[in-house]
C-alpha cells in the first residue's frame, strides 16, 4: 500500500526529509506522495516515518494503491537496484 497525504496537510515540512525513498514532494497546494516510490518504509523502518512525525495525522493508506508486504518488498528491492545502478 502506498500512503497518501490528504488536504488536511498544513505544509509543516516534517515528512519530506523523513522519507527514505524520496517519495514525498511539495505539490501545488500541499505535500504529495509518489505511489511508485512509497514502500511505507518497508526495507528501512518498521513503521512509516512520515506517519510517525505528522502532527495532524493526514497520511492514510491510499485506497487506489493497495499493496501487500510482499509487493512493498519488491518495490523496495527495485528502488534499491535503481539507486545502485544510478550511483
C-alpha positions as a Python dict, from the first residue, in 0.01 Angstrom:
ca = {
    (1, 'X'): (0, 0, 0),
    (2, 'X'): (127, 338, -82),
    (3, 'X'): (37, 619, 150),
    (4, 'X'): (-118, 950, 56),
    (5, 'X'): (-134, 1296, 208),
    (6, 'X'): (-479, 1446, 244),
    (7, 'X'): (-585, 1809, 209),
    (8, 'X'): (-563, 1836, 587),
    (9, 'X'): (-186, 1879, 537),
    (10, 'X'): (-54, 2201, 694),
    (11, 'X'): (271, 2200, 491),
    (12, 'X'): (481, 2181, 806),
    (13, 'X'): (773, 2027, 612),
    (14, 'X'): (848, 1749, 863),
    (15, 'X'): (751, 1449, 646),
    (16, 'X'): (961, 1514, 335),
    (17, 'X'): (1308, 1473, 490),
    (18, 'X'): (1197, 1160, 680),
    (19, 'X'): (1114, 962, 364),
    (20, 'X'): (1398, 719, 282),
    (21, 'X'): (1269, 674, -75),
    (22, 'X'): (1231, 1044, -163),
    (23, 'X'): (863, 973, -234),
    (24, 'X'): (735, 1296, -75),
    (25, 'X'): (746, 1631, -251),
    (26, 'X'): (566, 1962, -231),
    (27, 'X'): (267, 1966, -465),
    (28, 'X'): (62, 2262, -584),
    (29, 'X'): (-126, 2302, -255),
    (30, 'X'): (28, 2055, -9),
    (31, 'X'): (277, 1771, 8),
    (32, 'X'): (220, 1463, -210),
    (33, 'X'): (346, 1105, -204),
    (34, 'X'): (457, 931, -525),
    (35, 'X'): (295, 585, -504),
    (36, 'X'): (567, 442, -730),
    (37, 'X'): (831, 531, -469),
    (38, 'X'): (638, 476, -144),
    (39, 'X'): (710, 145, 29),
    (40, 'X'): (560, 253, 364),
    (41, 'X'): (924, 240, 478),
    (42, 'X'): (942, -138, 422),
    (43, 'X'): (1310, -221, 397),
    (44, 'X'): (1409, 84, 601),
    (45, 'X'): (1194, 105, 917),
    (46, 'X'): (923, -90, 1099),
    (47, 'X'): (673, 196, 1066),
    (48, 'X'): (619, 466, 802),
    (49, 'X'): (830, 757, 921),
    (50, 'X'): (609, 1025, 767),
    (51, 'X'): (310, 895, 966),
    (52, 'X'): (520, 897, 1283),
    (53, 'X'): (618, 1264, 1251),
    (54, 'X'): (297, 1411, 1105),
    (55, 'X'): (142, 1648, 1362),
    (56, 'X'): (-206, 1643, 1205),
    (57, 'X'): (-241, 1273, 1112),
    (58, 'X'): (-313, 1340, 745),
    (59, 'X'): (-126, 1041, 595),
    (60, 'X'): (-357, 741, 546),
    (61, 'X'): (-324, 442, 314),
    (62, 'X'): (-403, 535, -45),
    (63, 'X'): (-705, 320, -140),
    (64, 'X'): (-607, 341, -508),
    (65, 'X'): (-267, 184, -442),
    (66, 'X'): (-327, -113, -215),
    (67, 'X'): (-22, -342, -191),
    (68, 'X'): (71, -628, 39),
    (69, 'X'): (404, -655, 224),
    (70, 'X'): (548, -878, -49),
    (71, 'X'): (473, -614, -313),
    (72, 'X'): (624, -343, -95),
    (73, 'X'): (941, -553, -52),
    (74, 'X'): (957, -599, -431),
    (75, 'X'): (923, -224, -482),
    (76, 'X'): (1193, -161, -218),
    (77, 'X'): (1433, -400, -398),
    (78, 'X'): (1357, -237, -735),
    (79, 'X'): (1423, 112, -594),
    (80, 'X'): (1747, -4, -431),
    (81, 'X'): (1868, -163, -755),
    (82, 'X'): (1786, 155, -945),
    (83, 'X'): (1977, 370, -696),
    (84, 'X'): (2282, 142, -714),
    (85, 'X'): (2288, 146, -1094),
    (86, 'X'): (2240, 526, -1098),
    (87, 'X'): (2516, 582, -844),
}
